[in-house]
Amino acid sequence: MNANPQFLAATATVDEAAIQPLPNSRKIYVEGSRPDIRVPMREISQSDTPASMGFEKNPPIYVYDTSGPYSDPAARIDIRSGLPALRAGWIAERDDTEELPGPTSQYGIERLNDAKLAELRFNLLRKPRRAKAGKNVSQMHYARAGLITPEMEYIAIRENLRRKEYLEGLKASGPMGQKLADLMGRQHPGQNFGASIPAEITPEFVREEIARGRAIIPANINHPEIEPMIIGRNFLVKINANIGNSAVTSSIGEEVEKMTWAIRWGGDTVMDLSTGKHIHETREWIIRNSPVPIGTVPIYQALEKV
């Protein structure tokens, strides 16, 4: 990836079109057992249904929202600062990680001290973390130890999508709503092909699925900006979005822009397939501004070192 001379860290901005409110809907947050567990969802309003005696109100529908703070009109978006470190407190309270003074690899230190990269570099003030000696910081380790983490509770709320509240609202809307709610409760036996999805996802169910190795929570300790999500056969289907630099023209700003559009349209994870120069700097900008897990191709970064 060639450095675009028009991209400067000091003047980087988000694409205004990518943070505009979506029509007929609003961003809501469902609070968990503690104030710092606030799970985002999109509440879509419905028009009234014509009935024999006028109209019946329809309750809003709740859908999964991967767009992070970008679609929250109350959020102040500044890609130069990155997103809030949502999970920082959860990581710290487990007391199984420690701060490093800075990058520890020789290559990372060289990049940090390269004055030519100063105008491209994301100015991350937070220090990198690593597991303490003898500690395991994976969600699978916590699950197998019987611990329900804030990430697991967050995911349980997110996977349920307020279905119970929606059905209750539907029943209360009138006779037609009651009929529709009854119809939605019916289900053909079908063929589950080994899947076992309960009517309600609980934090304990999330923990159990992870402990059994049937689901994963991609949540690196050095990506605390992530809004926790889960991938597994007994959970909602997830969509991966691929992004990558153009062979004709590309810049760090354009790659961050691609990520924001990918999550706006429902990307649960993003795979960055960029090649060429300045991959390290580009990916740091993407990660610091991403509320979803970011995948990369390590061999492409290795090639830049040669």
BADOTOR-230160 format. One record per residue (C-alpha): chain; x negated, y, z negated; residue number from 1; residue in one letter. Coordinates in nm, 4 decimals, always signed. Last residue first. Layout:
<sites>
SITE, A, X, Y, Z, NUM, A
...
</sites>
This chain:
<sites>
SITE, A, -1.1840, -0.8346, -0.4003, 306, V
SITE, A, -0.9761, -0.6721, -0.6738, 305, K
SITE, A, -0.6894, -0.5910, -0.4375, 304, E
SITE, A, -0.6656, -0.9614, -0.3528, 303, L
SITE, A, -0.5884, -1.0461, -0.7154, 302, A
SITE, A, -0.2886, -0.8132, -0.7060, 301, Q
SITE, A, -0.1503, -1.0007, -0.4068, 300, Y
SITE, A, -0.2281, -1.3349, -0.5747, 299, I
SITE, A, -0.0183, -1.2308, -0.8755, 298, P
SITE, A, +0.3063, -1.2174, -0.6729, 297, V
SITE, A, +0.5457, -1.0164, -0.8897, 296, T
SITE, A, +0.8695, -1.0528, -1.0828, 295, G
SITE, A, +1.0393, -0.7667, -1.2655, 294, I
SITE, A, +1.2983, -0.8269, -1.5380, 293, P
SITE, A, +1.5823, -0.5696, -1.5449, 292, V
SITE, A, +1.6020, -0.2254, -1.7119, 291, P
SITE, A, +1.3273, -0.0949, -1.4785, 290, S
SITE, A, +1.1566, +0.2440, -1.5068, 289, N
SITE, A, +0.8409, +0.1359, -1.6894, 288, R
SITE, A, +0.8259, -0.1754, -1.4733, 287, I
SITE, A, +0.8457, +0.0123, -1.1409, 286, I
SITE, A, +0.5865, +0.2746, -1.2354, 285, W
SITE, A, +0.3495, +0.0055, -1.3632, 284, E
SITE, A, +0.4107, -0.1896, -1.0452, 283, R
SITE, A, +0.2957, +0.0957, -0.8244, 282, T
SITE, A, -0.0173, +0.1629, -1.0309, 281, E
SITE, A, -0.1274, -0.1998, -1.0146, 280, H
SITE, A, -0.0383, -0.2373, -0.6452, 279, I
SITE, A, -0.2532, +0.0652, -0.5546, 278, H
SITE, A, -0.3674, -0.0745, -0.2200, 277, K
SITE, A, -0.2104, -0.3522, -0.0157, 276, G
SITE, A, +0.0855, -0.5807, -0.0794, 275, T
SITE, A, +0.4373, -0.5343, -0.2146, 274, S
SITE, A, +0.6542, -0.8374, -0.2927, 273, L
SITE, A, +0.8254, -0.6891, -0.5993, 272, D
SITE, A, +1.0922, -0.9332, -0.7183, 271, M
SITE, A, +1.3838, -0.7704, -0.8981, 270, V
SITE, A, +1.6182, -0.9377, -1.1463, 269, T
SITE, A, +1.9903, -0.8961, -1.2107, 268, D
SITE, A, +2.0333, -0.7036, -0.8831, 267, G
SITE, A, +2.3878, -0.5649, -0.8862, 266, G
SITE, A, +2.4154, -0.2746, -0.6425, 265, W
SITE, A, +2.2712, -0.0167, -0.8822, 264, R
SITE, A, +1.9927, -0.2616, -0.9698, 263, I
SITE, A, +1.8649, -0.2714, -0.6109, 262, A
SITE, A, +1.9092, +0.1052, -0.5661, 261, W
SITE, A, +1.6886, +0.1806, -0.8663, 260, T
SITE, A, +1.4273, -0.0711, -0.7474, 259, M
SITE, A, +1.4146, +0.0772, -0.3980, 258, K
SITE, A, +1.3622, +0.4251, -0.5467, 257, E
SITE, A, +1.0715, +0.2982, -0.7565, 256, V
SITE, A, +0.9169, +0.1641, -0.4342, 255, E
SITE, A, +0.9786, +0.4946, -0.2545, 254, E
SITE, A, +0.8046, +0.6910, -0.5293, 253, G
SITE, A, +0.5021, +0.4629, -0.5166, 252, I
SITE, A, +0.4721, +0.5281, -0.1452, 251, S
SITE, A, +0.5466, +0.3524, +0.1787, 250, S
SITE, A, +0.5137, +0.3949, +0.5512, 249, T
SITE, A, +0.4729, +0.1612, +0.8458, 248, V
SITE, A, +0.3933, -0.1731, +0.6822, 247, A
SITE, A, +0.6792, -0.1083, +0.4410, 246, S
SITE, A, +0.6417, -0.1838, +0.0724, 245, N
SITE, A, +0.8394, -0.4543, -0.0986, 244, G
SITE, A, +1.1696, -0.5260, -0.2668, 243, I
SITE, A, +1.3473, -0.8564, -0.3287, 242, N
SITE, A, +1.6711, -0.8630, -0.5284, 241, A
SITE, A, +1.7582, -1.1617, -0.7471, 240, N
SITE, A, +2.1227, -1.2370, -0.8264, 239, I
SITE, A, +2.2475, -1.4081, -1.1420, 238, K
SITE, A, +2.5392, -1.6502, -1.1774, 237, V
SITE, A, +2.7065, -1.6243, -1.5180, 236, L
SITE, A, +2.5991, -1.8760, -1.7799, 235, F
SITE, A, +2.6064, -2.2532, -1.8243, 234, N
SITE, A, +2.3533, -2.3193, -1.5471, 233, R
SITE, A, +2.0956, -2.0819, -1.6914, 232, G
SITE, A, +1.9433, -1.7363, -1.6498, 231, I
SITE, A, +1.9848, -1.4904, -1.9359, 230, I
SITE, A, +1.9791, -1.1122, -1.9677, 229, M
SITE, A, +1.8302, -0.8674, -2.2173, 228, P
SITE, A, +1.8296, -0.4965, -2.1167, 227, E
SITE, A, +1.4594, -0.4587, -2.0465, 226, I
SITE, A, +1.2744, -0.1415, -2.1537, 225, E
SITE, A, +1.0630, -0.3468, -2.3939, 224, P
SITE, A, +0.8457, -0.4729, -2.1061, 223, H
SITE, A, +0.5208, -0.5494, -2.2874, 222, N
SITE, A, +0.6883, -0.8093, -2.5107, 221, I
SITE, A, +0.8040, -0.9914, -2.1971, 220, N
SITE, A, +1.1751, -1.0737, -2.1946, 219, A
SITE, A, +1.2852, -1.3270, -1.9326, 218, P
SITE, A, +1.5553, -1.5101, -2.1345, 217, I
SITE, A, +1.5688, -1.8716, -2.0200, 216, I
SITE, A, +1.8329, -2.1428, -1.9986, 215, A
SITE, A, +1.8561, -2.5218, -2.0015, 214, R
SITE, A, +1.5447, -2.5794, -2.2124, 213, G
SITE, A, +1.7376, -2.7308, -2.5021, 212, R
SITE, A, +1.6279, -2.4467, -2.7314, 211, A
SITE, A, +1.7501, -2.1952, -2.4728, 210, I
SITE, A, +2.0938, -2.3577, -2.4515, 209, E
SITE, A, +2.1166, -2.3758, -2.8312, 208, E
SITE, A, +2.0265, -2.0107, -2.8848, 207, R
SITE, A, +2.2855, -1.8937, -2.6307, 206, V
SITE, A, +2.5495, -2.1173, -2.7918, 205, F
SITE, A, +2.4599, -1.9721, -3.1327, 204, E
SITE, A, +2.4972, -1.6170, -2.9980, 203, P
SITE, A, +2.8499, -1.7133, -2.8855, 202, T
SITE, A, +2.9867, -1.7469, -2.5319, 201, I
SITE, A, +3.3642, -1.7878, -2.5358, 200, E
SITE, A, +3.5681, -2.0320, -2.3261, 199, A
SITE, A, +3.2748, -2.2731, -2.3354, 198, P
SITE, A, +3.0714, -2.3616, -2.0254, 197, I
SITE, A, +2.9509, -2.7210, -1.9970, 196, S
SITE, A, +2.7991, -2.7953, -1.6575, 195, A
SITE, A, +2.7334, -3.1583, -1.5631, 194, G
SITE, A, +2.8760, -3.1453, -1.2123, 193, F
SITE, A, +3.1859, -2.9688, -1.3479, 192, N
SITE, A, +3.4312, -3.1350, -1.1100, 191, Q
SITE, A, +3.7844, -2.9926, -1.1084, 190, G
SITE, A, +4.0196, -3.0044, -1.4062, 189, P
SITE, A, +4.2388, -2.7268, -1.2613, 188, H
SITE, A, +4.2592, -2.4180, -1.4787, 187, Q
SITE, A, +4.5455, -2.2209, -1.6264, 186, R
SITE, A, +4.4704, -1.9237, -1.8491, 185, G
SITE, A, +4.4745, -1.6823, -1.5561, 184, M
SITE, A, +4.8346, -1.7816, -1.4840, 183, L
SITE, A, +4.9370, -1.7028, -1.8414, 182, D
SITE, A, +4.7669, -1.3626, -1.8218, 181, A
SITE, A, +4.9499, -1.2921, -1.4947, 180, L
SITE, A, +5.2857, -1.3750, -1.6515, 179, K
SITE, A, +5.2157, -1.1536, -1.9527, 178, Q
SITE, A, +5.1112, -0.8703, -1.7224, 177, G
SITE, A, +5.4330, -0.9063, -1.5262, 176, M
SITE, A, +5.6361, -0.9014, -1.8472, 175, P
SITE, A, +5.4613, -0.5924, -1.9881, 174, G
SITE, A, +5.1200, -0.4371, -2.0563, 173, S
SITE, A, +5.0648, -0.6193, -2.3870, 172, A
SITE, A, +4.9774, -0.9476, -2.2190, 171, K
SITE, A, +4.7232, -0.7726, -1.9958, 170, L
SITE, A, +4.5645, -0.5921, -2.2895, 169, G
SITE, A, +4.5212, -0.9222, -2.4725, 168, E
SITE, A, +4.3728, -1.0764, -2.1579, 167, L
SITE, A, +4.1231, -0.7887, -2.1240, 166, Y
SITE, A, +4.0238, -0.7996, -2.4913, 165, E
SITE, A, +3.9438, -1.1719, -2.4637, 164, K
SITE, A, +3.7487, -1.1218, -2.1401, 163, R
SITE, A, +3.5302, -0.8514, -2.2985, 162, R
SITE, A, +3.2510, -0.9313, -2.0502, 161, L
SITE, A, +3.1687, -1.2559, -2.2348, 160, N
SITE, A, +2.8189, -1.2756, -2.0816, 159, E
SITE, A, +2.7178, -0.9337, -2.2171, 158, R
SITE, A, +2.8296, -1.0067, -2.5717, 157, I
SITE, A, +2.6370, -1.3362, -2.5737, 156, A
SITE, A, +2.3352, -1.1652, -2.4150, 155, I
SITE, A, +2.3110, -0.8991, -2.6864, 154, Y
SITE, A, +2.3395, -1.1691, -2.9545, 153, E
SITE, A, +2.0521, -1.3597, -2.7952, 152, M
SITE, A, +1.8341, -1.0475, -2.7595, 151, E
SITE, A, +1.9007, -0.9576, -3.1237, 150, P
SITE, A, +1.7396, -1.2945, -3.2081, 149, T
SITE, A, +1.9200, -1.6025, -3.3352, 148, I
SITE, A, +1.6529, -1.8081, -3.5097, 147, L
SITE, A, +1.6724, -2.1879, -3.5365, 146, G
SITE, A, +1.2989, -2.2464, -3.4878, 145, A
SITE, A, +1.3789, -2.3919, -3.1463, 144, R
SITE, A, +1.5489, -2.0664, -3.0512, 143, A
SITE, A, +1.2572, -1.8542, -3.1745, 142, Y
SITE, A, +1.0103, -2.0609, -2.9712, 141, H
SITE, A, +1.2371, -2.0459, -2.6655, 140, M
SITE, A, +1.2565, -1.6658, -2.7002, 139, Q
SITE, A, +0.8794, -1.6554, -2.6639, 138, S
SITE, A, +0.6524, -1.4805, -2.9141, 137, V
SITE, A, +0.4383, -1.7706, -3.0349, 136, N
SITE, A, +0.1993, -1.6903, -3.3192, 135, K
SITE, A, -0.1336, -1.8540, -3.4073, 134, G
SITE, A, -0.3286, -1.5301, -3.3790, 133, A
SITE, A, -0.0912, -1.2375, -3.3333, 132, K
SITE, A, +0.0877, -1.2166, -2.9999, 131, A
SITE, A, -0.0153, -0.9308, -2.7725, 130, R
SITE, A, +0.0845, -0.5676, -2.7342, 129, R
SITE, A, -0.0024, -0.2867, -2.4925, 128, P
SITE, A, -0.0216, +0.0685, -2.6339, 127, K
SITE, A, +0.2564, +0.3216, -2.5721, 126, R
SITE, A, +0.1458, +0.6504, -2.4156, 125, L
SITE, A, +0.2096, +0.5392, -2.0586, 124, L
SITE, A, +0.1141, +0.8159, -1.8144, 123, N
SITE, A, +0.1999, +0.6436, -1.4882, 122, F
SITE, A, -0.1048, +0.6781, -1.2615, 121, R
SITE, A, -0.0909, +0.8319, -0.9160, 120, L
SITE, A, -0.2491, +1.1718, -0.9913, 119, E
SITE, A, -0.5182, +1.0149, -1.2094, 118, A
SITE, A, -0.6107, +0.7482, -0.9547, 117, L
SITE, A, -0.9212, +0.9264, -0.8215, 116, K
SITE, A, -1.0421, +0.9739, -1.1806, 115, A
SITE, A, -1.0951, +0.5984, -1.2210, 114, D
SITE, A, -1.1146, +0.5393, -1.5972, 113, N
SITE, A, -0.7850, +0.3532, -1.6227, 112, L
SITE, A, -0.8638, +0.1483, -1.3139, 111, R
SITE, A, -1.2018, +0.0457, -1.4583, 110, E
SITE, A, -1.0422, -0.0510, -1.7897, 109, I
SITE, A, -0.7848, -0.2660, -1.6122, 108, G
SITE, A, -1.0577, -0.4376, -1.4092, 107, Y
SITE, A, -1.2622, -0.5144, -1.7196, 106, Q
SITE, A, -0.9585, -0.6659, -1.8868, 105, S
SITE, A, -0.8667, -0.5357, -2.2332, 104, T
SITE, A, -0.6292, -0.2507, -2.1491, 103, P
SITE, A, -0.5750, -0.0291, -2.4538, 102, G
SITE, A, -0.6310, -0.0250, -2.8306, 101, P
SITE, A, -0.4225, -0.3429, -2.8607, 100, L
SITE, A, -0.1109, -0.3467, -3.0729, 99, E
SITE, A, -0.0101, -0.6578, -3.2637, 98, E
SITE, A, +0.2673, -0.9132, -3.2343, 97, T
SITE, A, +0.4395, -1.1500, -3.4784, 96, D
SITE, A, +0.6019, -0.8900, -3.7028, 95, D
SITE, A, +0.9569, -0.9811, -3.5970, 94, R
SITE, A, +1.0526, -0.6228, -3.6848, 93, E
SITE, A, +0.8219, -0.4813, -3.4151, 92, A
SITE, A, +0.9778, -0.6756, -3.1268, 91, I
SITE, A, +1.3298, -0.5815, -3.2324, 90, W
SITE, A, +1.2314, -0.2159, -3.2699, 89, G
SITE, A, +1.0697, -0.2018, -2.9258, 88, A
SITE, A, +1.3649, -0.3714, -2.7539, 87, R
SITE, A, +1.5301, -0.0624, -2.5999, 86, L
SITE, A, +1.2033, +0.1107, -2.5082, 85, A
SITE, A, +1.3767, +0.4098, -2.3470, 84, P
SITE, A, +1.3266, +0.4305, -1.9686, 83, L
SITE, A, +1.0234, +0.5866, -1.8044, 82, G
SITE, A, +0.8649, +0.9213, -1.8910, 81, S
SITE, A, +0.7745, +1.0237, -1.5343, 80, R
SITE, A, +1.0950, +0.8536, -1.4175, 79, I
SITE, A, +1.2997, +1.1209, -1.5922, 78, D
SITE, A, +1.6658, +1.0270, -1.6332, 77, I
SITE, A, +1.8651, +1.2002, -1.9068, 76, R
SITE, A, +2.1509, +0.9709, -2.0020, 75, A
SITE, A, +2.5035, +1.1002, -2.0695, 74, A
SITE, A, +2.6186, +1.0337, -1.7127, 73, P
SITE, A, +2.5214, +0.6660, -1.7534, 72, D
SITE, A, +2.4646, +0.5137, -1.4094, 71, S
SITE, A, +2.0828, +0.5302, -1.4303, 70, Y
SITE, A, +2.0849, +0.4133, -1.7936, 69, P
SITE, A, +2.0764, +0.0483, -1.6792, 68, G
SITE, A, +2.2214, -0.0430, -1.3400, 67, S
SITE, A, +2.2788, -0.4111, -1.4165, 66, T
SITE, A, +2.6473, -0.3813, -1.5104, 65, D
SITE, A, +2.8645, -0.6907, -1.5546, 64, Y
SITE, A, +3.2341, -0.6190, -1.5068, 63, V
SITE, A, +3.5212, -0.5119, -1.7303, 62, Y
SITE, A, +3.8706, -0.4669, -1.5861, 61, I
SITE, A, +4.0924, -0.1863, -1.7163, 60, P
SITE, A, +4.4436, -0.2636, -1.8432, 59, P
SITE, A, +4.7349, -0.2336, -1.6015, 58, N
SITE, A, +5.0284, -0.0084, -1.6842, 57, K
SITE, A, +5.3656, -0.1230, -1.5617, 56, E
SITE, A, +5.5720, +0.0989, -1.3330, 55, F
SITE, A, +5.9381, +0.1884, -1.2899, 54, G
SITE, A, +6.2179, -0.0370, -1.4110, 53, M
SITE, A, +6.2006, -0.3072, -1.1443, 52, S
SITE, A, +5.8195, -0.2949, -1.1440, 51, A
SITE, A, +5.5479, -0.1181, -0.9418, 50, P
SITE, A, +5.2002, -0.2013, -1.0832, 49, T
SITE, A, +4.9943, +0.0912, -1.2153, 48, D
SITE, A, +4.6491, +0.1630, -1.0753, 47, S
SITE, A, +4.3435, -0.0060, -1.2198, 46, Q
SITE, A, +4.0418, +0.1443, -1.3969, 45, S
SITE, A, +3.7046, -0.0287, -1.3816, 44, I
SITE, A, +3.5028, -0.0433, -1.7046, 43, E
SITE, A, +3.1375, -0.1156, -1.6335, 42, R
SITE, A, +2.9422, -0.2847, -1.9079, 41, M
SITE, A, +2.6432, -0.1941, -2.1250, 40, P
SITE, A, +2.5634, -0.3774, -2.4506, 39, V
SITE, A, +2.4729, -0.1666, -2.7522, 38, R
SITE, A, +2.2753, -0.3648, -3.0111, 37, I
SITE, A, +2.0935, -0.0859, -3.1988, 36, D
SITE, A, +2.3931, -0.0218, -3.4258, 35, P
SITE, A, +2.3989, -0.3748, -3.5698, 34, R
SITE, A, +2.6440, -0.6646, -3.5390, 33, S
SITE, A, +2.7122, -0.5827, -3.1744, 32, G
SITE, A, +2.8332, -0.2641, -3.0084, 31, E
SITE, A, +2.9995, -0.2702, -2.6667, 30, V
SITE, A, +2.8811, +0.0157, -2.4455, 29, Y
SITE, A, +3.0848, +0.1732, -2.1664, 28, I
SITE, A, +2.9979, +0.3088, -1.8224, 27, K
SITE, A, +3.2924, +0.4424, -1.6268, 26, R
SITE, A, +3.4981, +0.3388, -1.3294, 25, S
SITE, A, +3.7180, +0.4705, -1.0525, 24, N
SITE, A, +3.4179, +0.5741, -0.8397, 23, P
SITE, A, +3.0547, +0.5038, -0.9412, 22, L
SITE, A, +2.8765, +0.7937, -1.1100, 21, P
SITE, A, +2.5704, +0.9325, -0.9240, 20, Q
SITE, A, +2.2323, +0.8029, -1.0362, 19, I
SITE, A, +2.1077, +0.6541, -0.7095, 18, A
SITE, A, +2.2101, +0.9613, -0.5064, 17, A
SITE, A, +1.9752, +1.1775, -0.7129, 16, E
SITE, A, +1.6727, +0.9701, -0.6101, 15, D
SITE, A, +1.4513, +0.9840, -0.9184, 14, V
SITE, A, +1.1703, +1.2362, -0.9489, 13, T
SITE, A, +0.7898, +1.2334, -0.9451, 12, A
SITE, A, +0.6323, +1.5788, -0.9880, 11, T
SITE, A, +0.3485, +1.5087, -1.2327, 10, A
SITE, A, +0.2880, +1.1574, -1.1024, 9, A
SITE, A, +0.2210, +1.2925, -0.7552, 8, L
SITE, A, +0.3561, +1.1402, -0.4350, 7, F
SITE, A, +0.3125, +1.3628, -0.1290, 6, Q
SITE, A, -0.0346, +1.2236, -0.0589, 5, P
SITE, A, +0.1234, +0.8802, -0.0057, 4, N
SITE, A, -0.1195, +0.6244, -0.1371, 3, A
SITE, A, -0.1435, +0.3336, +0.1020, 2, N
SITE, A, +0.0000, +0.0000, +0.0000, 1, M
</sites>
